[in-house]
Amino acid sequence: MKSVIFAAAVAAAAVSAPAFAQDAAPFTGPRAGVTVGYDSLGDEEGVSYGVTAGYDLAVTPNLTFGPEVSFGDSSLDNDFGVDASRDLAASVRLGYVVNPQFLAFGKVGYATTRFEAPVGDTNFEGVRFGGGVEFALTPNAYISAEYQRTEYEAELGGRDAGVVGIGFRF
């Protein structure tokens, strides 16, 4: 009897797994994109731009979860010759599928930014968090809008960015 119940459970899981994955199809799997937007650190403002890559897994039919990495740069600089330069981040992202074309998400992770100055370069690390929305144009293409906040170490303060992007799922 236990064998029959076990076999029925395995068969049910095998049949339901493809249907489950199909429900969240627009927002699962590997993705890569480009972003551009507003960047602010203290009184300085500029333009941030970069690339992102991630992998989203369906946790439930309406929840996705996965890692994301990004590489960016910025036009931020101040009157003392200090420029915000290379920006690397690794985050985890939790998304909620509102409907088959619309995903709302939040994320949190680690960020490191290089600041270039006349006396030398310095890297600052911090926590990056934020949230946004993603809209599936097609099953493989999306546009996004996102707010990001980075809180740096050493009382450097925080950095805010509002970016829009376009990307593709594979």
N, C-alpha and C positions, 0 to 999 in steps of 0.2 A: 504494500500500500504506500509506504514511504517513497518507493521508487516511482510510482505513478504520479504522486503529488510533485516530486522533484522534476520529473520529465515535463509535466504540465507547466510548472513554473518557468523552466528553461524555454519551452516553446513560446509561452506568453511574452517573455522578455525579448526573445529573438524577433517576434512579430512586431512588438510595440516600439523597439528601439529605432528602426528606420522611420516610423511615423513620427516619433518624438523629435528626431533630428530634423525632419522635414518641416515641422511647425515653426521652428526658430531659424530656418535656413538663411534668411537675409542677414542675420547677425551672428553667424557662427563661422568658425574656420579662420585661416590666416588672412591678414589684411595689411595693406601698406598705403600710405598717403603723404600728402604735402600740406603744410599749414602756413598761414601768414596772418598777422594781426597786430594789435596794439600792445605795447610793452611799457611798463612803468616801474621805476625803482626810485623811491624817494621823490624828489622834485623833477627828475629826469624822465622824459618820454621818448619812445622810439618805435621802431617796427621790428617785430620778431618774425622769423621764418625758419622752417625746418622740415624734417621728414619724420614720420612715425611708422612703426610696425608693431603688430600685435597678433594675438591668437585668442579668439573668443570661443568658449565652450558653453553649451546649453546645460544649465544646472537643473532647470525645470522648463516647461514650455515658455514661460515668460521671463526667466532670469538667465543672464549670461554672466560669465566670469572668466577673466584671463589676464595674462601679462601683456605689458606694452612697454616698448622702449622708444625713445625719441632722441634726435640729434638736431640741435638748432643753433642759431646765431641771432644777433640783435644789432640794431643801429644805436643802441643806448650808449651815450657817452656824456661826460660832464665837463665843466670848465677847467678842471685840473688835469685833463688828458687821460682820465680813467675810462676805459671802454669795457662794456659787458661783451664778452666774446663767446666762445664755444660753450654750449649748454647741453649736458647729457642727463637723461632721466630714465629711471626704470620704475614702473608703477604696476599696480594691479587695478583692474577695472571691473566694477560690478554694474551690470546694465539691466534695465527693465524694458521688455518689449511691450510698448503701449499698443501697437497694432502692427500688422505685417510690414509696414514701411517706416515705423518710427520707434527709435530706441532712446531712452533717457538713461544717462549713466553718471556715476561718480567714480573718482579714482584717488588713490593715495600712493605715495612712493618716495623714492630717494632722488635727489637732483644734485648735480655738481656743475658749477659755472666758473669759467675762467674770466678774471678781470685783468685786463692789460693796462699797465700804467708805465709812465716814463722810467720809474725806478725798478720795474720788474713785474712779472706776472704773478698773480695769486689765485689759487682755486678756493672757492667757498662751497661747502656742502650744506644741504638742508633737506627739509621735508616738503614735497610738492603734493598739493591736493587740489581738487576741483571737481567740476562736473560739466555736463553738456548734453547735447542732443545729436543724434545721427539720423539722417533721412536716407532711406534706400531709394535711389533713382531707378536702379535695375537690380536684379539679384546679385550683380557683381560690382556695381558702382554706388558710391554714397557721397553725400556732402555732410559736413558737420560744423557745429559751433560749440565753443568751449571756453570756460573761464578757468584759469590756473592761478594758484597762489603758491609761492615758494617762500618759506620761512628759513632764512639762512642762519648759520651758526655765528658765534662771536658778536652777537648783537648788531649785525649788519642791517637787520630789518627785513622787510618783506618785499617781494616783487610780484606784481600783478600783470596778468596777460589775458587778453581776450582774443582768441584766434578762430579763424574759419578754415575749413579744409575740404579737400576732395581726395577720395581714395578708392581703392579697388580691393575686392575680396577674391581669393583664388580658390 
